[in-house]
Amino acid sequence: MIVQNWTTTIQAPSLSPSGGDVVYEVACDFEGRKSLWTSPYSVNTNPCEGVRITPANEIDSERPSWGPGDRIVYARVDKSNNTGQIAIILRERGASPCALTEPGADNRNPVWHVPAE
């Protein structure tokens, strides 16, 4: 077990291309919004004690998928109108997400495909 599952639900884990880290979605605030967090693969941690990747005030962040260069693609889901927007963010503290799709449509479940060498 890499991340302890205590009073919250951890979903959609994705292993980094190097195999050293895992990114996952979890609700760590009192409002129940999901955000993305990473933890080293070799460390046993609590879900909300890893490194938060997405901004704390962002709408729900779901379905992360690792890409090259420590990039993570994911869905930003607005529960008020049930729409999703695909965004990309660098895996570093304080990084800002960049939207890849227009708001208002329903784009979800991104997967980063890295071709075999």
C-alpha positions in Angstrom: 0.0 0.0 0.0 1.5 3.3 -1.1 -1.2 5.7 0.1 -3.2 5.0 3.2 -7.0 5.0 2.7 -8.5 6.6 5.7 -11.7 8.7 5.8 -11.6 9.7 2.2 -11.7 8.0 -1.2 -8.5 7.9 -3.3 -9.3 7.4 -7.0 -7.6 7.2 -10.4 -3.9 6.5 -9.4 -1.4 6.9 -12.2 2.2 5.8 -12.0 4.9 8.2 -13.3 6.8 7.2 -16.5 9.9 6.8 -14.3 8.0 4.6 -11.9 9.1 6.7 -8.9 5.9 8.5 -8.1 2.1 8.1 -8.2 -0.5 10.8 -8.8 -4.1 10.4 -7.6 -7.3 12.3 -7.0 -8.6 12.8 -3.5 -11.0 15.2 -1.6 -8.9 16.8 1.1 -10.9 20.0 1.8 -14.1 20.5 3.8 -16.1 21.2 0.7 -15.4 17.8 -0.8 -13.6 19.1 -3.9 -11.2 16.6 -5.5 -7.6 17.7 -6.1 -4.5 16.0 -7.5 -1.7 14.9 -5.2 1.5 13.0 -5.7 3.5 10.8 -3.4 6.8 8.9 -4.0 6.1 5.3 -4.9 8.4 4.0 -2.2 6.9 6.0 0.7 3.8 5.1 2.7 1.8 8.3 3.3 -1.6 9.6 4.1 -3.6 10.9 1.0 -3.6 14.6 1.9 0.1 14.7 3.1 1.7 14.2 -0.3 2.3 17.1 -2.6 -0.8 18.9 -3.9 -0.5 19.5 -7.6 -3.7 21.4 -8.5 -4.6 24.7 -6.9 -6.6 24.5 -3.7 -9.4 26.8 -5.1 -9.9 24.9 -8.4 -13.0 23.0 -9.2 -12.8 19.2 -9.0 -9.7 17.7 -10.6 -10.1 14.1 -11.8 -8.5 11.3 -13.8 -4.8 12.3 -13.9 -2.5 10.8 -16.4 1.3 11.3 -16.4 3.1 12.5 -19.5 6.7 13.3 -20.3 8.7 16.0 -18.5 6.6 15.7 -15.3 3.5 16.9 -17.0 0.1 15.7 -15.8 -3.1 15.9 -17.9 -6.4 15.7 -16.1 -10.1 16.7 -16.2 -11.4 19.8 -14.4 -15.0 19.0 -13.6 -17.6 21.6 -12.8 -20.2 19.8 -10.8 -22.7 22.8 -11.0 -23.3 22.2 -14.7 -21.8 18.7 -15.1 -19.1 19.6 -17.7 -15.5 18.7 -17.9 -12.5 20.5 -19.4 -9.1 18.9 -20.1 -6.1 20.7 -18.6 -2.4 20.1 -18.2 -0.2 21.1 -15.3 3.5 20.7 -14.5 4.3 18.6 -11.4 5.7 21.4 -9.2 4.4 23.4 -6.3 2.6 26.5 -7.4 2.3 25.5 -11.1 -0.7 26.9 -13.0 -2.9 24.6 -15.1 -3.3 25.3 -18.8 -6.7 24.4 -20.4 -6.5 22.2 -23.5 -10.2 22.2 -24.3 -12.9 24.9 -24.2 -15.1 25.4 -21.1 -18.8 24.4 -21.4 -18.3 21.2 -23.4 -17.9 17.9 -21.6 -14.4 16.5 -22.0 -13.2 14.0 -19.5 -11.0 11.0 -18.8 -7.8 12.1 -20.6 -5.0 9.6 -21.2 -1.5 10.6 -22.1 -0.2 8.2 -24.8 3.6 8.0 -25.0 4.6 6.0 -28.1 7.0 3.2 -27.5 10.6 3.9 -28.5 
